[in-house]
Amino acid sequence: MRVLLIEDDPMIGHGLWRALEAHGFSVDTLREGQLAQGALRDGDYACVLLDLGLPDGDGLGLLRRMRGQGDATPVVVLTARDGVGDRILGLDSGADDYLVKPFDFGELLARMRAVIRRRDGSAHSLIGHEELALDLTTREVVRQGRREQLSAREFALLHALLERPGAILSREQLESRIYGWGEEVSSNAVDVLIHGMRRKLGATAIRNVRGLGWRVPMPGTAPPARE
């Protein structure tokens, strides 16, 4: 699952990057708001972690521009500004959550899961449907009552597909959700991941639509002849 971290303190930024990568996230890091606008335009992020004290302006300005442009990517503000008025201003500017430094990393993970769940329209940790679901808390896939642990990239791939069961995602769309900047992506990387997922979940769990991409079918649907 791909995350954009916008943090001007290199020590904090590096520590968060390492911790998030260790928990299976693919993390792109920036220190300036102007660069973040281009990243948000070109990337496909599950969540943004936003510091407010940026060297080229207040992070709230970036947040307001995001919302003004219709960007609904979940944003968790990470800041030392701990006043009640600051928290109100951050939330009213469009933040999905507001966390004051220093914070517990486990709490940050829980808050990230919560805002991602809300974006997916789910009040609990499972997304998907009764035949195939993903547990955002345990990072397990649930199929026919059985649970199985997924690798970080398997989790990111299945999360992208289960956000909209039935919708077709292209190779480029899936790559943008799985891999961060600077990661070397082979031409068949997505194919290899999906092959491994089918071995775990069954051949019909993820279906190929020739020339277009892949999808997770809705419950009870049969594959059309062209798949």
N, C-alpha and C positions, 0 to 999 in steps of 0.2 A: 504494500500500500504506500503510495507516494505522498510525501509531506513537504511543504515549503516552510523553512525556518528562516525568519527575518530577525536577526539579532546582531547588534553592533559590537557587543563585547566578545572578542575572539575566544577568551577562555570559557565563557558560558556557552557560546555557540558550539565550540568544539566538544565540550562535555555533553551537551544535549545531543549533538549529532552522533557521537559514539554510543550513547545510551539508547537512542531511538533505533539506530542501526542494529544494535544487539537484540532489540525486541522485534526485529523483522520488518521495520519500516525502511523504505528507500527515501533518503532525505536530501533535498536540495537546499543549500544554505546561501543566504545573502546578508549584506550588512547595510544596504541602502534601499530606500523606498522607491527611487526612480527605476532601479534595476528590477525591482519586484513587479512593477507594472507589466513589463515585457514578459517576465516569467509566468505571471498569472494568465496573460493573454495566450501564451503558447503551450502552457502545461495543463495537466488535468489532475488536480490535487484532491486528495480526500480531506485534507485539513491544512490550514495555515496557522502557524505559531508566530505571533507578531509582538515584537518589542515596540514600545511607544517612543523611546528616546533614540531616534535614528540621527545620524550625522547630517543628513540632507533634509531634515524636517520631522515633524511629529507624525508618528505612526497612525494617529487618528485621521490625518488627512488622507493617507493611503486607504484606510478602511472606508472612509466616506466615499472616496472615488470608486472603490470596488462596488459598494452597494448602489451608488448612483448609476453605474454602468450595467447594473443587473447581475453582477457576479455574486452568486449565493454560496460560494465555497465557505464551509464552516471556518470561523476564525476564533482562536483562543488567544486572548491578549495575555502576554507575560511581561509584567512590569513591576518596578519598585514603587509606583504611585499607589499608596494604600489608603488614601482618603475616601470616605463614602462618596463625596462629590465626583472624585476621579472615576470610581467604579460605575456610578450612574452615567457619567458622560461616555465612558467606553461602551457600555451596553446600549445606550441610546444612539450611539454612532454606528451601531451595526454588529458589535461583537456578539458571538454566541456564548462566550464565557470569558471570565476575567480572573486571572490567577496572579497573586502578589508574590514577588520574590522576597526572600528565598522560599521555595516550595518543595514539597516531597514529590519525587519523580513518579511514584506510584499513583499519587493523586492526579498528576498531569495525564498519565495514561488513561485513568478512569474518565477524566473530563473529555479527553479526545474521543474515547469510545462513545460517550454520551452525545456529543455534538454530531458525530458521524451517524449514529443511530437516528437522531432526529432528522438529519438530512435524508436518510433512507426511508423516513416515514414509519419508523418502528419505535415503540416505547420500551421494548425489551432487547435483549442482546442477540436475538435471532433475526436474520433477514433471509428471505427466500420464500419457500412455500412448503406444504406438508410433505412433499416427496423429496425435496432437497433444500437444505438450509445451512446457513453459516453462523456459527456462534462467535460474535465479535470479542467476547471476553476471553474465551479459552482458545480461540483461533482453531476450532475444530469444525469439520464438516459433519453434518447430521443427515444420514440417509437410511431410510427404512429402520429407524430406531437405533442405528449404530452410529457411534462417534469415532472419528479418526483424525489424528493430528495432521496438519498440513505444514509444508515448508512456507517460508515467508512469501516466495513468489507464487506458489500455488494459491495461497490465501488471497494475495492481491488479484490474481487472475479471476478466481471464482467470485470474489467480492464485486469486481467490475461487472461480471455477467449476471449476478443475482440481484444487482440493484434494479434491473429492469428485465425480469424473466420474459423470454420471447423476443426481445430486441436483439438485432444482429450487431456485433461489434467487429470492426475490421482489425487486421493485424496491427496497423498503426495505432488505433485507439487502445488496444490491449497493451502494446509496448509502452505507450505513454503513461499507463497506469501502474506498470510493473517496475520500470527501470528509471533511474535518476540520471542526472548529468554525469557524463564521463564514463558511464558503464558501457562496456563493450557488448553489443547485442548482435549475435549471429543471425543470419537470415532465417534459420529454422528454429530459433529459440522458443517462439510461441508454440510451434508444432510439437516440440519435445515436451514442453510443459503439459499441453493438452493430452498428449499420448499417455503421460504418466498419470494424469488425473482420471482418464478413462479406465486405466488399469485398476485404480482404486475404487472408482464409483460405478463402473459399468460403461459399456460402449455408447449407450444412448443418453448419458447424463449431460454431455456437451456435444452438440451437433454442428457439423460443418455445413455451411451454405455456400456452395461452389461459387468462387469468384467474388464473394462478398465478405465472408468472415465466419464467426462462430456465435452460437447462442445456447442458452439453457432453455429448453422448451417449457411451456406452461404445463401444469399437471394434466395428465390424461390425453395429451395431444399426440397424434401419430406423425412421424416425419413425412413431409411431402416428397413426391417422387424425385424432385431435383436435388435433394440433400444427399 
